[in-house]
Each structure stands twice: as C-alpha cells, then as structure tokens.
Amino acid sequence: MEAKSPKESRTTLTDLVLPSETNPLNNLFGGELLARMDRAASIAARRHSRRIVVTASVNHVAFNKAVPLGSVVTVEAAVSRAFKSSMEIFIDVWVEDRESGNRTKANEAIYTFVAVDETGAPVNVPPLAPETDLEKERYAAALRRKQLSLVLAGKMAPKDATELKALFEQ
C-alpha cells in the first residue's frame, strides 16, 4: 500500500454552541464536545483508510478551556500514525473570539480507530508519511503511546518497548 500524508485525512468541523448543548454554567457539555471530536476523527480515519472505521479508544482528552454558549468551535482532526489496522487521530479544538475572530486552542484529544471490513474484521490500512515538523513529532509520539498502552495491558514486555525506553535512557 502506498503511504498517505496526514493532510489527506485532515478534517475540519465548525459549528456554533447552542443553548441545548450547554451545562448550567453556559459552557459546552464535555460529552457534546467528545461526540464532535469522535465524528471528526471518524471522518479523518475513513479518509485515510477508505474503509469502515470504528472507535477503538479515546486515549487522551484535555478539557483545558471552557467553550461558552454562542461560541464558534472548530474541531480539526488528522491521522497522526497508522499501524497495521489501527490509526491514531490527533484532534485540536479551537474557539473563535466573537469580536476579533482570533482563534484560541481550547482542547485536544487523541483517539484510536480501527479499519474493518463489512463483517467487522480488521483490515490493513496504508502507512502514514508525515511531512511537517508537527506531523513528524506526533508520528513519533504515537508509537511511544502505543507501546505504553501495550505494556500497561500486558500485551508487550517493557523490555520490548524500545521507543518508550529511549525516553528514559537519554
């Protein structure tokens, strides 16, 4: 399979925060934001794999800044690394200032999706070829996160997590 660039999977969803989507403090519900991130990540994974994709895990979510009622919120997702059948998707969430139009990063997340066939069996996905410095940084970090996850799940011996070990041997 031919490698793909992260930009081929880039997905941008922009929407307005409505009253029915907010908590008693008039900020976007965390669960609503998770759903928006899941949709954007799903589209990015599908664009990369051109297959049916399913959410395998939500690896990381940071709710760093509240998203107030009436805000324009933009969710940007792109594949940060492709493995055999799984893909890590890095998601950035931006809030646009109503008056200036300036965007501020409010949140981020990392999801993992698996490409499957019509029966739900995992299928191989194309490799990823990062191009920018940020894409290369996220690509390298994805392998360390995967190794950590496998070690914690007992599916990889710590001694075999070479990329992860390298962090501590410098």
HELIX and SHEET records of a PDB file:
HELIX    1   1 PRO A    6  GLU A    8  5                                   3    
HELIX    2   2 PRO A   19  GLU A   21  5                                   3    
HELIX    3   3 GLY A   30  SER A   49  1                                  20    
HELIX    4   4 ASP A  133  LEU A  152  1                                  20    
HELIX    5   5 PRO A  158  ASP A  160  5                                   3    
HELIX    6   6 THR A  162  PHE A  168  1                                   7    
SHEET    1   A 5 THR A  11  LEU A  16  0                                        
SHEET    2   A 5 VAL A  72  ALA A  82 -1                                        
SHEET    3   A 5 SER A  86  GLU A  96 -1                                        
SHEET    4   A 5 ARG A 103  VAL A 116 -1                                        
SHEET    5   A 5 ILE A  52  PHE A  63 -1                                        
END                                                                             
